[in-house]
Amino acid sequence: MDVRGKTIVLVGRFDGLRQDEAQRRLEELGARVTGSVTSRTDLVFVDSLHYNEGRKLQEARRRSIPIFDDQALRDVLADEDVDHDGARAGALSDLADLRARLLKLEREQGITEDHRAATREVREKEGALLRHPHSHQAEINDYALSPCGRYLATGTLTGDGYGGTLQIWEVLTGRCVNVTGIEGGVGRPGYERSIQWSADSRRIGLAYNTDRIGVFDRFSPFLGSVTLAECLITDGATRPVAWALAPDGRRVFVNSGTPGEVGGCIVPLDCGELHWTTRDAPPAHPYLLAGRLREDLRTAQRDAHREVTLRADGWVRWSRDGTRLQAQGASRGHAEAFVVDVSSGQVSWLAGVGALAAWSPDDRLLVHVDEGLHFLDAVTGKPTGAGTGHSGVSALQWGMRGEVPRLAAMVAGSNASGARPGVLIYDEDRFRYRLDVTPVEEGMVYADSWAWAPSGDAGAWLTADGRVEVWSLEGDEPQRLRTVEVPPETGVLLWGADDVLVAMSPTTLRFLRAGSGETVGDFTFFHHPRVPKPLGDNYWFFERKHFAPDDGTWCAVFEEGVVIAPDGRGRESWDEVLAWTVDERLAWPVRWGELDVVPDARSAGRALGDAPDGQWLRDYWDSIR
């Protein structure tokens, strides 16, 4: 957070930091610290014990002045922003290379002593934890593939005492590597983009608990317990609003219901909590977008007989360099696309578009559907040429092939329009060729019915009968390479790094190798066996250790490497379910080492020994005997 030139008020006593010391350091950073809240105050820092006390805070709220907590103050005053993750990432890269070599060795010789020795080292020196994938206790509500393509985030709305659940999956192995409870749940049904990643794939932004937006470190072992930053600025909204996490993961655009011709604000999301409302903020507040359109844009709107009000109530995204917001909204029943210059808050251009529109990943093009496909220059808003004339397009999905944006325009087919089902491929705004894909039911084609390979040289089409068609898009003519099976209810198809496809429904998740169709991870959630749980139903602290691999058995897993399996299933069956995880980012096969698989809580307590859960399990067993 940049505090240069800002007028700041400090409220309360900050643990371990005297107010005079905080004032001195803020002034060294170029801020002005005063003792009273006035119309010139830019922001307030308050300690956690005084968040709801005192006239200063009352005055700050009345004037709609941003209020940050002591965590945010400490982040501002940090002497240096040292990233210790670089060296650790290098070590994990070496571990990933070792895993790849051992997989090759296994294919050639089977599991050897090298595998067992490496697993012992991973457990002892790397602190690997045993993790199961069945933490979702409700249907998957939203999802997002990381920009690097290596991780998938899935979230649920409700399910247990924590609210919802966020799980992080390593795409290469198809295994869950991190999980946490999210208070109030992730998003709401029917609202997209509740999960968003920063450009470096490290930070995750969530719309959660109805009206909150927060940022989390996806590598944190306490992902949901330690929020890096959180803002409460939607004034009690009952549903998620349009929002967008900046590429650096440290700013967020929020459609906060700002009055005026241009709605929304951009707030810092570095660290700590921000309490603020746009309701009483002065028009020139630095967080607000310009409240009034440029005169030439207002004139153009009036000439087109359109209302001079813009609200990003549809898609909104940041440009890759963080200098522009690209948004879609509606004005008096007309769909609008517009671009905002972040530094000035001014709308650069706006144009009427069809209801279906999409921005290219390189920020150069906007395509929309209005009795055919139309392409606009995303920098100027001007058409790039005549419309294509292709009709019946019901979904759009962009990809990149090197420096060239590629578009898949999907046609479901319609008896009314006579459109023939297929996928139209464009390089930039130039039509390349048509794929005669397997037809699907009219109205059942969505953007994620198509997945681009990260290279842009191939794509995959999700049919309605539980199959995925993989197409080569390199030569003069497209080629259907293969067809692979996915669960019939699959509605989402993603193509991650390492040539892995992800097929998803609200209750299933399957990871497949695009080149061979081999399944690397296959999960069906929401099992509810009608048998007792190994640790009972009344101990919420251990609730997340329970999981049901099928509809007949409840099991429990402990991070130290102990599994309670009342049905006596063997160790060999656990490799498809469990994994050792290192630093919440790398999964290690359990088949390469030993697991303690036991029948009940007493045996688990003995196996855990002096581990924290060991004595509790022994006491629990004694209490139920």
Secondary structure, DSSP 4 states (H G I P E B T S, - for coil): ---TT-EEEEES-BTTB-HHHHHHHHHHTT-EEESS--TT--EEEE-GGGTT-SHHHHHHHHTT--EE-HHHHHHHH-S----THHHHHHHHHHHHHHHHHHHHHHHHH-S-HHHHHHHHHHHHHS--EEE-S----S-EEEEEE-TTSSEEEEEES-SBTTBEEEEEEETTTTEEEEEEEETT-BS-TT---SEEE-TTS-EEEEEETTTEEEEEETT-TTTTTS-SEEEE-SSS-SS---EEE-TTSSEEEE----SSSB--EEEE-SSEEEE--STT--TT-TTBPPSS--HHHHHHHHHTT--S-B---S-EEE-TTSSEEEEEEEETTEEEEEEEETTT--EEEEEE--SEEEE-TTSSEEEEESSSEEEEETTT--B-SS------EEEEEEEEETTEEEEEEEE---TTT-PPPEEEEEETTEEEEEE-PPP--TT---GGGEEE-TTSSEEEEE-TTSEEEEEE-SSSS-EEEEEEE--TT--EEEE-GGGEEEEE-SSEEEEEETTT--EEEEEE-----SS--TT-SS-GGGGGGEE-SSSS--EEEETTTEEE-TT---GGGGGGT-EEEETTTEEE-GGGS--EEESSHHHHHHHHTTSHHHHHHHHHHHHH-
